[in-house]
Structures are given as structure tokens and as C-alpha cells.
Amino acid sequence: MLYRLLIVSIIFLFCSFPDITLAQDKMVLSLENSVDYALENNPEFKIAEKEVQKSRAGVWEAYSNILPQLDGAVNYQHNWKIQESTIPNFIKTMLGPAALPGMPDYVQIAFGLENTMIYGAKVNQPLFLGGAGFAGIQAASAARDATEQVYEAKKQTLIYQTAVAFFSCLLTKELIAVQEEALAEAEANLELVMKKYEVGMASGFDKMRAQVDVANSQPVLIAAKNNYRLAMTQLRTILGLAKDAEIEVAGEFAYIEEDLKDFTLPALQEMALQNRPEMLALQQQKIISQKQVVIARSEFLPKIFFTTDYSFMAMKNSLNFNQDDFSEGFYSALSLQIPLFHGFRSMKGYEKAKLDNKIFIDTEKQAMDRINAEVEVAYNNFLEGKEKFLSARETVEMAKESLRLANLMYEEGANTQLDVLISQLALNRARLTYASSLYDYQVARYQLRKAVGKLHGVV
């Protein structure tokens, strides 16, 4: 019994294998997993993640400027020739008149031995840096926060770009379906005209016009398919996929009410100034520029350092060192550094920092104006997209009914083939307008969300 069950399982596995391979070869993407995949694999976004990590490391680097520095050292020195020093002959001075004739007034003597070894540890602790230490920490923390906001801005931009690329794929896919349906309707009309032509109920001109209509529909369909391939290539690029990766988009356009539709333009602009990552990053950059002024001013102030050293030293003419040869040394010191003249570097650095702070104020005003303009454009695009969609939705239904009546009346001989062709063209345009209006509306929704800093995922 177990053997039979094993055989059945193997047969089932092999029968199912082609479907598994097909599923593995082609990646089916919805809007949600397209965004998730882009956030995980987009090269530019991965760089932004590393920039955040780097800025966090910069905070600890800034803390190191006020923390104690502990260093261990081992030093070995060999004197190939010991330098001699000239000193007064104290013996001659002590002997006075009893000194032997010819004793020199000065003698040369060498201090030290051939081999010297020193090992120990040294601690340096800044006590006062003129405010530069804490200002540097605050500037590094602000830089980290600014980088995180830049990361959030790139995230929202990537979500927007992914959504637009995905909607472009859906649009071009829908346009292919519209053009295929238009071609099928043109071919059906040609077939009807041919039947009427064969029994003498349609003229040769009617037949030629129907044939031209079919011929004109084919290049448009070819162009729609090419646009679809281009849209898929753009989506692959944003997702960070290989250019030959097989993908397919799953989903369809649908009208979704936007939560921001009831807000006025001034309210949306105020929301953007409060929530846009770019504005939050500018606030942190403002802190950085202010702290840079403090750091530059510290160059004029004195600095105090504490140093302590604990070491052992031994001197021998041989290399046979042991612990008994070493003598212990231990000292501490306070040092005061007073800047007097550094070639105008401190003065010009301070002036530069103050100018950078003033420039930032103008930059902030420029950024606010740009964001307000972006919100206004996005808001107007949203209103336009919504109105176009509501209008196009009614037009499609009327165009469908118009074509149905035109075909029915042509079969009964109540109108001409031109009426049918005009109705077909009107329906085709209505469908194209409907698909385009849905695309414009969805893109406008995401554009508005991004403009006010509220695009955190699929909406």
C-alpha cells in the first residue's frame, strides 16, 4: 500500500512540474508586491538605506570627540651610536687649586645605553573645547535625522514611480484590448459588408471603405503592443529586475475615492509643509548650519585637555630584558591651549559659517514656494482627472448603445455603412478616453499623496 502511494505521489509530482516551472519562469506582479519588490531591490533606494546607516555611524563618531582616548604603546629603540654631551668639569671645580695641571674645563660624556624599551598606556580627555564638542554631536544627530527624512522622501518617490510604471502597464494593456476589440468590430463590419456586396445590397465603395477601416486598425494595434513592451521595460528598471525577466501585471483600473478629496488647497499646502520629508529634512539642516556657527566660534576660545600616562622603561646594552629591568613611571597633566593667530583661518571660517546659515534661510523659503506650487499642480490634476473620469464613464455607455443601434439599422437598411463606421470610431475613442482618464485619475491620486507627504504605501 505504501509503495502504491509513493508511485502515485511521484506521478502527481511530474504531472504538476510543468505548471510549477511556468509559475517560476514568469513573475506575476500586483501593485502591492511591485511596490514591495521595488523597496527591496531598487538600486538607488538601497544606496539611500546605506546613507542612513552611514549617518548613524557619524553620530558615534561625533561623540568620540568628547570621550576619553585610551592608547597603548610599545616602543623599542636601539642606539647605533650614543650621542655625547659636553658638560663642565665639576671635578676640576671641586678640587680647586689641588687640581692636576692640564685637566680640561669641559668633558664629553654619553648618557644612555644601546637598547631602550618603553611600554604603557596613555589617556587623553578633552575637558573644554569651546562648545565644539557638544555642537558637533548635535550637528551629527541633526544630519542623521535629515538623512532619514531624505530616505523617506526617496521611498515616497519610489512608490510613486512604481505606481506610475505599473499603471502605465495596465493602461497599455487595456489599450491593446481596446484596439483588438476595435479591429474585431472592423472585421465583423467588413464581413457584413461583403455579404451585402455579394447580393448587391452594398456598393464597391462601401466594401473598400470597410477594408480600409480594417487596414487602419492594424497599425494602431501594433503601436499599442509596442507601447506595452516599453512600459514593461520601465517597470523592470524601477524594480531592479534583469532586462530579460519575464513579468506580467495583474490587476485592472478601478475608481477609488480619495480620502483627501474634501480638503481645500490651502489646507493641503499647510499639510505638505508639515509632513513633506523635504521640509523635515530642511529643519534638521537648519540645526546643522546653526551648530556649524558654534563650532566655528569655538576656534577663538581656549581649550583644556587632561592627560595621564602610565608606563615602564628599561635600558640595557643587551636584548635580554626582564621585568626587573623596567622602572615605573606615572604622571598626569592639564594643558591649556589659547589660540592667538592662525593665519585668519578662524575669522574667515566663522564668517563663512554665518553666511551659510543666512543662505539656508533663503533656501528654506525657496523650498516652501516650490512645495506649495507642487501641491497646487497635483491638486488641479486630481480635480481634472476626477471630472474627466466621470464624464468618460457616461460616454462609453452611450457610445456602445449608439454602435448597437447603428449596426441594427444598417442590417435593416435604415442607414449607411458610414454611420456604422462613425459609431465604431466614437466607441473606440470613448474607450480610449475612459482608460486614459482612469490612468490620469490614479496617477493624480498618487501625485497628490506624494505632494502632501502622505504616500507611505499603496493607496
ZAMARGU-4260 file (C-alpha; in steps of 0.2 Angstrom, whole numbers, plus 5000, padded with zeros to 4 digits):
<rodrens>
0) 5000/5000/5000 | 5014/5012/5004 | 5023/5008/4988 | 5007/5012/4978 | 5005/5028/4987
5) 5023/5033/4983 | 5021/5029/4965 | 5005/5040/4964 | 5014/5054/4973 | 5029/5053/4960
10) 5016/5053/4945 | 5007/5068/4953 | 5023/5077/4955 | 5029/5075/4937 | 5012/5080/4931
15) 5012/5096/4941 | 5030/5100/4937 | 5027/5110/4920 | 5015/5121/4929 | 5027/5125/4943
20) 5041/5129/4931 | 5029/5141/4921 | 5025/5149/4938 | 5043/5151/4942 | 5048/5157/4925
25) 5035/5172/4924 | 5033/5183/4939 | 5015/5189/4941 | 5015/5207/4949 | 5001/5216/4958
30) 5003/5234/4963 | 5006/5229/4981 | 5020/5217/4978 | 5028/5228/4964 | 5030/5242/4977
35) 5037/5229/4990 | 5049/5222/4977 | 5055/5239/4972 | 5058/5244/4990 | 5069/5229/4992
40) 5078/5229/4976 | 5079/5246/4968 | 5097/5251/4967 | 5095/5269/4971 | 5084/5266/4986
45) 5097/5253/4993 | 5110/5267/4992 | 5099/5278/5002 | 5097/5264/5015 | 5116/5264/5016
50) 5117/5283/5018 | 5106/5282/5033 | 5117/5269/5041 | 5132/5280/5037 | 5124/5295/5046
55) 5120/5285/5061 | 5139/5280/5062 | 5143/5298/5061 | 5134/5302/5077 | 5145/5290/5087
60) 5160/5297/5078 | 5155/5315/5085 | 5153/5308/5102 | 5171/5302/5101 | 5177/5320/5101
65) 5172/5322/5119 | 5175/5304/5126 | 5192/5299/5133 | 5205/5292/5121 | 5215/5277/5128
70) 5230/5272/5118 | 5243/5258/5122 | 5260/5259/5115 | 5276/5249/5115 | 5292/5257/5109
75) 5309/5249/5106 | 5325/5260/5102 | 5342/5254/5098 | 5356/5267/5098 | 5369/5263/5085
80) 5380/5277/5092 | 5376/5285/5108 | 5377/5304/5107 | 5389/5313/5118 | 5385/5329/5128
85) 5398/5342/5133 | 5397/5347/5152 | 5408/5357/5164 | 5421/5348/5173 | 5414/5348/5190
90) 5429/5338/5197 | 5441/5351/5192 | 5430/5364/5201 | 5429/5354/5217 | 5447/5351/5218
95) 5451/5369/5215 | 5470/5373/5217 | 5473/5355/5220 | 5468/5350/5203 | 5481/5342/5192
100) 5488/5353/5178 | 5480/5350/5161 | 5463/5345/5167 | 5450/5351/5155 | 5437/5364/5159
105) 5424/5353/5150 | 5422/5335/5147 | 5411/5325/5135 | 5400/5311/5142 | 5387/5299/5134
110) 5371/5296/5143 | 5360/5280/5140 | 5363/5263/5134 | 5362/5254/5117 | 5344/5247/5119
115) 5329/5256/5126 | 5311/5248/5128 | 5296/5258/5134 | 5278/5251/5136 | 5262/5258/5144
120) 5246/5267/5142 | 5240/5285/5139 | 5223/5293/5142 | 5218/5310/5134 | 5202/5318/5140
125) 5196/5334/5132 | 5188/5345/5146 | 5183/5360/5137 | 5183/5363/5118 | 5174/5380/5117
130) 5157/5372/5114 | 5163/5362/5098 | 5161/5345/5106 | 5143/5346/5110 | 5139/5356/5095
135) 5147/5343/5084 | 5136/5329/5092 | 5120/5340/5089 | 5125/5343/5071 | 5129/5324/5068
140) 5112/5320/5076 | 5103/5333/5065 | 5112/5326/5050 | 5106/5308/5054 | 5088/5314/5056
145) 5090/5324/5039 | 5096/5308/5031 | 5082/5298/5037 | 5070/5311/5030 | 5079/5311/5013
150) 5077/5292/5014 | 5058/5294/5017 | 5057/5306/5003 | 5066/5294/4991 | 5054/5280/4997
155) 5039/5290/4993 | 5046/5295/4976 | 5050/5276/4973 | 5032/5271/4977 | 5025/5285/4966
160) 5037/5280/4951 | 5032/5261/4954 | 5014/5265/4954 | 5015/5276/4938 | 5025/5262/4929
165) 5013/5249/4935 | 4998/5260/4929 | 5007/5263/4913 | 5007/5244/4910 | 4989/5242/4914
170) 4985/5257/4903 | 4994/5250/4888 | 4987/5233/4891 | 4970/5240/4891 | 4973/5250/4875
175) 4978/5233/4867 | 4962/5226/4872 | 4953/5241/4865 | 4962/5241/4849 | 4959/5222/4847
180) 4941/5224/4850 | 4941/5239/4838 | 4949/5228/4825 | 4937/5214/4828 | 4922/5226/4826
185) 4930/5232/4810 | 4932/5214/4803 | 4914/5210/4808 | 4908/5225/4799 | 4919/5220/4784
190) 4911/5203/4784 | 4893/5210/4784 | 4898/5222/4770 | 4905/5208/4760 | 4888/5198/4762
195) 4878/5213/4757 | 4890/5217/4742 | 4888/5199/4736 | 4869/5200/4735 | 4870/5218/4728
200) 4865/5227/4743 | 4881/5236/4746 | 4892/5246/4734 | 4910/5243/4730 | 4914/5259/4738
205) 4906/5253/4754 | 4917/5237/4753 | 4933/5247/4750 | 4929/5259/4765 | 4927/5243/4776
210) 4943/5236/4770 | 4952/5252/4774 | 4945/5253/4791 | 4952/5235/4795 | 4969/5240/4787
215) 4969/5256/4798 | 4966/5247/4814 | 4981/5235/4812 | 4995/5248/4814 | 4986/5256/4829
220) 4986/5239/4837 | 5004/5236/4833 | 5009/5253/4841 | 4999/5248/4857 | 5008/5232/4859
225) 5025/5241/4857 | 5020/5254/4870 | 5015/5239/4881 | 5033/5232/4879 | 5041/5249/4883
230) 5030/5251/4899 | 5035/5233/4905 | 5054/5238/4902 | 5051/5254/4913 | 5043/5243/4926
235) 5058/5231/4926 | 5070/5245/4928 | 5062/5253/4943 | 5060/5236/4951 | 5078/5232/4948
240) 5075/5216/4938 | 5085/5209/4924 | 5080/5216/4907 | 5075/5198/4901 | 5065/5194/4916
245) 5048/5188/4912 | 5034/5198/4921 | 5016/5200/4920 | 5005/5213/4928 | 4989/5208/4937
250) 4975/5220/4941 | 4964/5232/4932 | 4959/5250/4933 | 4946/5254/4946 | 4939/5271/4953
255) 4944/5273/4971 | 4938/5288/4981 | 4952/5298/4988 | 4952/5302/5007 | 4960/5319/5003
260) 4946/5325/4991 | 4937/5335/5004 | 4952/5346/5009 | 4954/5363/5002 | 4970/5369/4993
265) 4977/5380/5007 | 4974/5365/5019 | 4983/5353/5008 | 4998/5366/5006 | 4999/5368/5025
270) 4998/5349/5027 | 5013/5347/5015 | 5023/5360/5024 | 5020/5350/5040 | 5023/5332/5033
275) 5034/5333/5017 | 5051/5324/5021 | 5060/5338/5012 | 5053/5351/5024 | 5058/5340/5039
280) 5075/5337/5032 | 5077/5356/5030 | 5073/5359/5048 | 5087/5347/5053 | 5099/5356/5040
285) 5094/5372/5049 | 5100/5365/5065 | 5116/5359/5057 | 5120/5377/5050 | 5117/5384/5067
290) 5129/5372/5075 | 5142/5375/5062 | 5142/5393/5068 | 5145/5387/5086 | 5159/5376/5080
295) 5167/5390/5070 | 5166/5402/5085 | 5175/5389/5096 | 5191/5392/5086 | 5193/5408/5096
300) 5191/5400/5113 | 5204/5392/5124 | 5203/5373/5125 | 5208/5362/5141 | 5214/5344/5140
305) 5218/5332/5154 | 5232/5319/5150 | 5238/5304/5161 | 5252/5292/5157 | 5257/5276/5165
310) 5272/5267/5158 | 5288/5256/5161 | 5305/5259/5154 | 5321/5249/5153 | 5338/5252/5146
315) 5352/5239/5143 | 5366/5235/5132 | 5359/5218/5128 | 5342/5212/5122 | 5340/5201/5137
320) 5326/5211/5145 | 5316/5205/5160 | 5303/5213/5171 | 5315/5218/5185 | 5324/5229/5172
325) 5309/5241/5170 | 5306/5256/5180 | 5288/5263/5183 | 5283/5280/5178 | 5266/5288/5181
330) 5261/5306/5178 | 5245/5317/5175 | 5244/5334/5167 | 5232/5348/5162 | 5235/5358/5147
335) 5228/5375/5141 | 5228/5379/5123 | 5225/5398/5119 | 5223/5402/5100 | 5232/5418/5096
340) 5234/5418/5077 | 5230/5405/5064 | 5233/5415/5048 | 5215/5422/5048 | 5208/5404/5046
345) 5197/5406/5062 | 5190/5423/5057 | 5186/5418/5039 | 5179/5401/5045 | 5167/5410/5057
350) 5161/5422/5043 | 5159/5408/5031 | 5148/5398/5044 | 5137/5413/5047 | 5135/5416/5028
355) 5130/5398/5026 | 5117/5400/5039 | 5110/5415/5030 | 5110/5406/5013 | 5100/5392/5021
360) 5086/5404/5026 | 5084/5409/5008 | 5085/5391/5003 | 5071/5386/5015 | 5059/5400/5008
365) 5063/5393/4990 | 5059/5376/4996 | 5042/5381/5003 | 5037/5390/4987 | 5042/5375/4977
370) 5031/5363/4988 | 5016/5375/4988 | 5017/5375/4969 | 5019/5356/4968 | 5003/5354/4979
375) 4993/5366/4968 | 4998/5357/4952 | 4994/5340/4960 | 4978/5346/4967 | 4972/5353/4950
380) 4977/5337/4941 | 4967/5327/4954 | 4951/5338/4951 | 4954/5337/4932 | 4957/5318/4932
385) 4941/5315/4943 | 4930/5326/4931 | 4937/5318/4916 | 4934/5300/4923 | 4916/5304/4927
390) 4912/5311/4910 | 4921/5297/4901 | 4911/5284/4910 | 4895/5290/4904 | 4902/5292/4886
395) 4907/5274/4884 | 4889/5268/4889 | 4881/5280/4876 | 4894/5275/4863 | 4890/5257/4865
400) 4872/5259/4863 | 4875/5271/4848 | 4885/5257/4839 | 4872/5244/4843 | 4858/5254/4835
405) 4869/5259/4820 | 4873/5240/4816 | 4855/5236/4819 | 4849/5250/4807 | 4862/5245/4794
410) 4856/5227/4794 | 4839/5233/4791 | 4844/5246/4778 | 4839/5261/4788 | 4856/5269/4787
415) 4873/5268/4778 | 4889/5260/4782 | 4897/5277/4786 | 4885/5278/4801 | 4892/5262/4807
420) 4910/5267/4805 | 4907/5284/4813 | 4899/5274/4828 | 4914/5262/4829 | 4926/5277/4829
425) 4916/5285/4843 | 4916/5270/4853 | 4934/5267/4851 | 4938/5285/4856 | 4927/5283/4871
430) 4935/5268/4877 | 4952/5275/4875 | 4947/5291/4884 | 4939/5281/4898 | 4955/5270/4900
435) 4966/5286/4899 | 4955/5295/4912 | 4956/5281/4924 | 4975/5281/4922 | 4976/5300/4924
440) 4965/5299/4940 | 4975/5286/4948 | 4992/5294/4944 | 4984/5311/4950 | 4979/5302/4967
445) 4997/5296/4970 | 5004/5313/4964 | 4993/5322/4977 | 4998/5310/4991 | 5016/5312/4987
450) 5015/5331/4986 | 5007/5332/5004 | 5020/5319/5011 | 5006/5306/5014 | 5012/5292/5002
455) 5018/5278/5013 | 5012/5263/5003 | 4998/5258/4991 | 4983/5268/4992
</rodrens>
